[in-house]
């Protein structure tokens, strides 16, 4: 057999020795790493232990805990735990009408607290001998409480029953509060009733007033002059209407160009005529009418008049028994039976010669010149109004029944709501688009009150849908009769609206807003003095 040359065997031996060498080096390096990491852990332990001690000290300081209280044999901690548990049992005992046991627990709690207080004062921990009697007596009482089944489950069940009873009581009180608040909002204050009586007597007893009316015949031309600023108010509240007229005249740059068209009912007609004849409002022209004189206002033309005369409708608003009282009381306000509340949909018929008019409610105060309203471009729309959709609850779905197919098919539920109370109406566009017939259409379909329930805003939203031009919010500030309004918003507002139940002439009016209204009332007037207005 032939032997290989020597040079072919030597490299193999060299490779083997190299492997052994690198293996030994790796083992040495690994041992070095292990030893180094152990030393690091040994060095880090004291720091970690210090950190834990620091956090423990912080917790003890925050909870006011001492080392003595953490001691497993601490009688102070045992006594404190007993007191905490006993306090809970005192509450349960009182709920169970076990007053004698509640008194015994309270007495023992006081005894234990005296011991703890004494130990804290002398800064010496309680001893077993000192606290033995107190701990034993408290333990007996706690055991007795367990025999009464004063456990957590019982406590939870009783508290749940108590919460339910309180919720029912709160619901009843809330309902009563709502009813009484509504009654207070609907009442006629004695002063207003007195003023109406005295003015009516004055009208029929004072011939000079009749003579003054005849002398004002020359002003009739102003009532039809479309170059002037025409405002209309539909109200039976003499003093509130007077504030609207007075505040407008005082803040007007040209009061002689302002014309107020007032419409009232037959009962208050004489009193309203007397008041606005007796008083001058810086040259403002004031005309008073009563709606019973409108020949076109009959049940054959006005659907809502027919509905208002219906006995079932009257029963709905006055008795509230037709639907089991499910409808909130505010939706049953009898004021919605008044035709004065619905005349706003017949403004072109009420004032056939006018082209543009500003409608205002009787619960507003004017604090800026309003002549600028008449130069606003409504862009072909009929109604200029301030939108109220800053919040979701002022959108169409809040006021209308979207479960009804007629509403669902024709109106966007997220469309912006707007406010009645200060509106500029283009009567030319109103007549051209036959807006009153639109109102009639929706009113006839709501005879069963399934499209909406409350007032005149919902039918207004339907009638002027797509026909309303948004106004700058500063023209009409709302909410002074039910909520807080930013003082800067009030300061900038042209018209302040006391919408809500808390009218400024009522005792339930919001006190901080009353001065805004009262400054336009002349409390020194003899008739107001006689009727005890102050």
Long-range contacts (C-beta under 8 A, 24 or more apart in sequence): 68-125, 74-125, 75-125, 75-126, 75-127, 75-128, 75-130, 75-131, 75-135, 76-116, 76-119, 76-125, 76-126, 76-131, 78-131, 78-135, 79-112, 79-115, 79-116, 79-126, 79-131, 79-134, 79-135, 79-138, 80-116, 82-112, 82-135, 82-138, 82-139, 82-142, 83-109, 83-112, 83-113, 83-138, 85-142, 86-138, 86-141, 86-142, 86-145, 88-155, 89-142, 89-145, 89-150, 91-155, 92-145, 92-150, 92-154, 92-155, 92-158, 93-145, 93-148, 93-150, 95-158, 95-162, 96-148, 96-150, 96-158, 98-148, 101-144, 101-145, 101-148, 104-141, 105-141, 105-145, 108-134, 108-137, 108-138, 108-141, 111-137, 112-138, 178-328, 178-329, 178-330, 179-329, 181-501, 181-508, 182-329, 182-330, 182-333, 182-501, 184-501, 184-506, 184-507, 184-508, 185-501, 185-502, 185-503, 185-506, 185-508, 186-333, 186-334, 186-335, 187-506, 189-505, 189-506, 189-507, 190-531, 190-532, 191-239, 191-528, 191-531, 191-532, 191-533, 192-237, 192-238, 192-239, 192-505, 192-531, 194-530, 194-531, 194-532, 195-238, 195-239, 195-271, 195-527, 195-528, 195-531, 195-533, 196-238, 196-268, 196-271, 197-271, 198-527, 198-530, 198-531, 199-238, 199-270, 199-271, 199-272, 199-274, 199-275, 199-527, 200-270, 200-271, 200-274, 202-274, 202-278, 202-527, 203-270, 203-271, 203-273, 203-274, 204-270, 206-274, 209-273, 209-274, 209-277, 209-278, 212-277, 213-273, 213-277, 219-285, 222-259, 222-285, 223-259, 223-261, 223-285, 223-287, 223-353, 224-353, 224-354, 225-259, 226-353, 226-354, 226-355, 226-356, 227-257, 228-257, 228-258, 228-259, 228-285, 229-254, 229-257, 229-258, 229-259, 229-358, 229-370, 229-371, 229-374, 230-259, 230-261, 230-351, 230-354, 230-356, 230-357, 230-358, 231-258, 231-259, 231-260, 231-261, 231-357, 231-358, 231-359, 231-360, 231-370, 232-260, 232-261, 232-262, 232-263, 232-347, 232-350, 232-351, 232-357, 232-358, 232-359, 232-360, 233-260, 233-261, 233-262, 233-263, 233-359, 233-360, 233-361, 233-362, 234-262, 234-263, 234-264, 234-291, 234-340, 234-341, 234-343, 234-344, 234-362, 235-262, 235-263, 235-264, 235-340, 235-361, 235-362, 236-264, 236-265, 236-267, 236-268, 236-338, 236-340, 237-362, 237-505, 238-268, 238-271, 238-272, 238-275, 239-505, 239-521, 239-533, 240-362, 240-363, 240-503, 240-505, 241-272, 241-362, 242-275, 242-276, 242-279, 242-521, 243-365, 243-517, 243-520, 243-521, 244-360, 244-362, 244-364, 244-365, 244-366, 245-276, 245-281, 245-284, 245-286, 246-281, 246-520, 246-521, 247-365, 247-366, 247-367, 247-520, 248-284, 248-366, 248-370, 249-281, 249-282, 249-283, 249-284, 250-282, 250-520, 251-366, 251-367, 251-368, 251-369, 251-370, 252-282, 252-284, 252-369, 252-370, 252-371, 253-369, 253-371, 254-371, 255-281, 255-282, 255-283, 255-284, 256-283, 256-284, 257-371, 258-284, 258-285, 259-284, 259-285, 259-286, 259-287, 260-284, 260-285, 260-286, 260-287, 261-287, 261-289, 261-350, 261-351, 261-357, 262-286, 262-287, 262-288, 262-289, 263-288, 263-289, 263-290, 263-291, 263-340, 263-343, 263-350, 264-288, 264-289, 264-290, 264-291, 264-340, 265-290, 265-291, 265-292, 265-338, 265-339, 265-340, 266-290, 266-292, 279-525, 289-350, 291-339, 291-340, 291-343, 294-349, 294-350, 296-349, 297-339, 297-346, 302-342, 302-346, 302-440, 303-440, 303-443, 303-444, 303-447, 304-339, 304-342, 304-443, 305-339, 305-342, 307-443, 307-447, 308-337, 308-339, 313-337, 316-449, 327-453, 330-454, 331-453, 331-454, 333-455, 336-454, 336-455, 336-456, 341-455, 341-456, 342-456, 344-420, 344-456, 344-460, 345-436, 345-439, 345-456, 345-459, 345-460, 345-463, 346-436, 347-425, 347-427, 347-430, 348-427, 348-430, 348-431, 348-436, 349-436, 351-427, 354-427, 355-426, 355-427, 355-428, 356-424, 356-425, 356-426, 356-427, 356-428, 357-424, 357-425, 357-427, 358-422, 358-423, 358-424, 358-425, 359-420, 359-422, 359-423, 359-424, 359-425, 360-421, 360-422, 360-495, 361-420, 361-421, 361-422, 361-497, 361-499, 363-421, 363-481, 363-497, 363-498, 363-499, 363-503, 363-504, 364-421, 364-422, 364-495, 364-496, 364-497, 364-498, 365-495, 365-496, 365-498, 365-516, 365-517, 365-520, 366-494, 366-495, 366-496, 367-493, 367-494, 367-495, 367-496, 367-516, 368-493, 368-494, 368-495, 369-494, 370-494, 370-495, 373-424, 373-475, 374-424, 376-424, 376-469, 376-471, 378-424, 378-426, 378-429, 378-469, 379-469, 380-429, 381-426, 381-429, 381-467, 381-468, 381-469, 382-425, 382-426, 382-429, 382-430, 382-433, 382-435, 382-464, 382-467, 382-468, 383-418, 383-423, 383-424, 383-425, 383-426, 383-464, 383-467, 383-468, 383-469, 384-423, 384-424, 384-425, 384-426, 384-468, 384-469, 384-471, 385-418, 385-419, 385-420, 385-422, 385-423, 385-424, 385-464, 385-468, 385-469, 385-470, 385-471, 385-476, 386-418, 386-419, 386-422, 386-470, 386-471, 386-472, 386-473, 386-475, 386-476, 386-478, 387-416, 387-417, 387-418, 387-419, 387-470, 387-473, 388-416, 388-417, 388-418, 388-419, 388-478, 389-415, 389-416, 389-417, 396-461, 399-452, 399-454, 399-457, 399-458, 399-461, 400-451, 400-452, 400-458, 400-461, 400-462, 401-450, 401-451, 401-452, 404-450, 404-451, 406-445, 406-451, 407-451, 410-465, 411-461, 411-462, 411-465, 415-461, 415-465, 416-470, 417-457, 417-461, 418-461, 418-464, 418-468, 418-470, 419-476, 419-478, 419-497, 419-499, 420-456, 420-457, 420-460, 421-476, 421-478, 421-495, 421-497, 421-499, 422-475, 422-476, 422-495, 422-497, 424-471, 429-467, 433-467, 435-463, 435-464, 435-467, 438-462, 438-463, 439-463, 480-504, 480-510, 480-513, 480-516, 481-509, 481-510, 481-513, 485-513, 490-516
